[in-house]
Amino acid sequence: MTWKKKTSFDGQMSEAFVTAIFLSLSGGLQDVYTYLARDHVFANAQTGNIVLLSVNLMEKNWPIVLEYLVPLIFFALGVAISELIHTQHKEDQRVHWRQRVLVVEMVLLFIVGFLPAELNLLANALVSFSCAMQVQAFRKIKGANYASTMCIGNLRSGMEALCHFILKGKPRKGVLAWRYFAVIFSFALGAALGSSLIPYFGMKTIWISCLLLSLSFSLMFFQGQEERKEKK
């Protein structure tokens, strides 16, 4: 039996709540890693990079401008590469295209762990590239839009769902709000974990993110196998 083009397999595999939790833990760790260990550059929060880029541009701090411009460019490239992988492998029945995205992300982050402080610009570029791939590939929890590498959209959506639950008495909106707030908490927990480990592991702290992503990858594969068994 083959899977349908738009199936519950896709929903189970890429939209599972537990998968989103691991991805958000990794996202929080990546952001605090580049900020604390790699010259105070945001890997995920490109809005912050744009603000700091603009400030330094007006002050003509050209080397600093480059530190924020390069991650922005690589973030954009990461979105494009994620879409390229989607286009080329969306019909693959052996390994889901989103799992391929995770493999690329893990390889890049593993390389980052070896880069010294002198190569912070390259390290931040690679982490931003990886974050962009992740946020582009994983955008839903059970059909609801979310982001695993930033919080502002999740906070807005979570509060909206909570208001609908309280003011309109919609139980499903209460469940949705809980999911959003759990993702936000996971992101914060990942950031806290990263900040506590950086003093001990330094640049190699990013490898914890690789571990979290590998758990997501394995879980997705297991879920895919379970779904395939059900379709036989």
C-alpha positions in Angstrom: 0.0 0.0 0.0 1.2 3.5 -0.8 0.4 6.6 1.1 -1.9 9.3 -0.2 -0.5 12.6 -1.2 -2.1 14.4 1.7 -2.6 11.8 4.5 -3.0 11.3 8.2 0.6 10.0 8.0 1.8 13.4 7.1 -0.3 14.9 10.0 0.9 12.3 12.5 4.5 12.5 11.5 5.1 16.3 11.2 2.3 17.7 13.3 2.5 15.6 16.4 2.6 17.6 19.6 5.5 15.7 21.1 7.5 16.4 17.9 6.8 20.1 18.3 8.0 20.0 21.9 11.4 18.6 20.9 11.7 21.0 18.0 10.9 24.0 20.3 13.4 22.8 22.9 16.0 22.8 20.1 14.9 26.2 18.8 15.3 27.8 22.2 18.7 26.3 22.7 19.9 27.5 19.3 18.8 31.0 19.9 20.5 31.4 23.3 23.6 29.6 21.9 24.3 32.2 19.2 23.4 35.1 21.5 25.5 34.0 24.5 28.3 32.1 22.8 28.5 33.7 19.3 28.7 37.5 19.6 25.1 38.3 20.7 23.5 37.5 17.3 20.0 35.9 17.2 19.8 32.7 15.2 16.0 32.6 15.1 14.7 36.1 16.0 15.6 37.8 12.7 13.5 40.8 13.8 16.1 41.5 16.5 18.9 41.2 13.9 17.2 43.6 11.6 16.8 46.2 14.4 20.5 45.8 15.4 21.5 45.9 11.8 19.7 49.1 11.2 21.2 50.7 14.4 24.7 49.8 13.4 24.1 50.8 9.8 23.2 54.3 10.9 26.2 54.4 13.1 28.4 53.1 10.2 29.7 50.2 12.3 30.4 48.2 9.1 32.0 45.1 10.8 29.0 44.8 13.2 26.6 45.4 10.3 28.1 42.3 8.6 27.5 40.2 11.7 23.8 40.8 11.5 23.4 40.9 7.7 25.0 37.5 7.0 22.6 35.6 9.3 19.7 37.3 7.7 20.9 36.3 4.2 21.5 32.7 5.3 18.1 32.5 7.0 16.5 33.4 3.7 18.6 30.8 1.9 17.5 28.2 4.5 13.9 28.8 3.7 14.7 28.4 0.0 16.6 25.1 0.5 13.8 23.7 2.7 11.3 24.4 -0.1 13.7 22.8 -2.6 13.9 19.6 -0.5 10.1 19.6 -0.2 9.7 19.9 -4.0 12.2 17.2 -4.8 11.3 14.7 -2.2 7.6 15.2 -1.3 6.6 12.0 -3.0 9.3 9.9 -1.3 7.7 7.0 0.5 10.8 5.8 2.4 12.0 8.9 4.2 9.7 11.9 4.7 11.0 15.2 3.2 10.9 16.8 6.7 13.1 14.1 8.0 15.6 15.1 5.3 15.5 18.6 6.5 16.3 17.5 10.0 19.3 15.5 8.8 20.7 18.5 7.0 20.1 20.6 10.1 21.8 18.2 12.4 24.8 17.9 10.2 25.2 21.7 10.0 24.8 22.2 13.7 27.3 19.4 14.4 29.8 21.2 12.3 29.1 24.5 14.1 30.2 22.8 17.4 33.7 22.5 16.0 34.0 26.2 14.8 36.2 28.4 17.0 35.2 31.9 18.1 37.2 33.4 15.3 34.6 31.9 12.9 31.5 33.2 14.8 30.2 34.8 11.6 30.2 31.4 9.8 28.7 29.7 12.8 25.9 32.1 13.2 25.2 31.9 9.4 24.9 28.1 9.6 22.7 28.2 12.7 20.4 30.7 11.1 20.3 28.6 7.9 19.3 25.6 10.0 16.7 27.5 12.0 15.1 28.7 8.8 14.9 25.2 7.4 13.2 24.0 10.5 10.7 26.8 10.8 9.8 26.5 7.1 9.3 22.7 7.3 7.5 22.4 10.6 4.6 24.8 10.7 1.6 23.0 12.2 0.5 21.2 15.3 -2.6 19.1 14.5 -3.5 21.5 11.8 -2.8 24.7 13.7 -0.1 27.1 12.6 2.9 27.5 15.0 6.6 28.2 14.9 9.2 26.0 16.7 12.0 28.6 16.6 10.3 31.8 17.7 7.5 32.8 20.1 5.7 35.9 19.1 3.3 34.2 16.7 2.7 31.4 19.2 1.9 33.9 22.0 -0.6 35.7 19.8 -2.3 32.6 18.7 -2.3 31.1 22.2 -3.9 34.2 23.7 -6.5 34.3 20.9 -7.4 30.7 21.5 -7.6 31.3 25.3 -9.9 34.2 24.8 -12.2 32.2 22.6 -12.2 29.4 25.2 -13.0 31.8 28.1 -15.3 34.2 26.3 -17.1 31.9 23.9 -16.9 28.6 25.8 -15.1 26.6 23.1 -13.4 23.6 24.7 -11.3 22.9 21.6 -9.8 26.4 21.8 -8.7 25.7 25.3 -6.8 22.6 24.2 -5.3 24.7 21.4 -4.2 27.4 23.8 -2.6 24.8 26.1 -0.6 23.5 23.1 0.7 26.9 22.2 1.7 27.8 25.7 3.4 24.4 26.1 5.5 25.1 22.9 6.4 28.5 24.3 7.4 27.0 27.6 9.5 24.3 25.8 11.3 27.1 23.8 12.1 28.9 27.1 13.2 25.7 28.7 15.5 25.0 25.7 17.0 28.5 26.1 17.5 28.0 29.9 19.1 24.6 29.2 21.5 26.1 26.7 22.5 29.0 29.0 23.2 26.7 31.9 25.4 24.3 29.7 27.4 26.9 27.8 29.8 27.6 30.7 30.6 23.9 30.8 30.6 22.9 27.1 31.2 26.2 25.4 30.9 26.0 21.6 30.0 22.3 21.7 26.7 23.1 23.5 25.0 23.2 20.1 25.4 19.4 20.0 22.6 19.2 22.6 20.4 20.6 19.9 21.5 17.9 17.5 20.4 15.3 20.1 17.0 16.9 20.5 16.5 17.0 16.7 17.6 13.3 16.4 14.8 12.4 18.9 12.4 14.3 16.7 13.7 12.5 13.6 13.4 9.0 15.3 10.0 9.7 16.6 8.8 10.8 13.2 10.1 7.6 11.6 8.5 5.5 14.3 5.2 7.2 13.8 5.5 6.8 10.0 6.1 3.0 10.4 3.0 2.8 12.7 0.9 4.6 10.2 2.1 2.4 7.3 1.2 -0.7 9.3 -2.3 0.6 9.8 -2.7 1.1 6.0 -1.9 -2.5 5.1 
